């Protein structure tokens, strides 16, 4: 997990939904400028915040948009664990 993963998710989500980066940043991070800062490399992200943001994308991901294969999807991990039990 990293700011790169979040940027990849955000780019796909924004292109698909047509929302502005600042809008998605506000929804996912409660900060309209933060996604841009990650994209530009001018801000760092903690591991816990990164996990929260990736979970937000997972929970709000459009059903007709393929999840980027470079990023591990949290709901897929949960489903694998349930199947193994």
Secondary structure, DSSP 8 states (H G I E B T S, - for coil): --HHHHHHHHHHHHHHH---HHHHHHHHHS-TTHHHHHHHT-----HHHHHHHHHHHHHH--TTS---TTS--HHHHHHHHHHH-
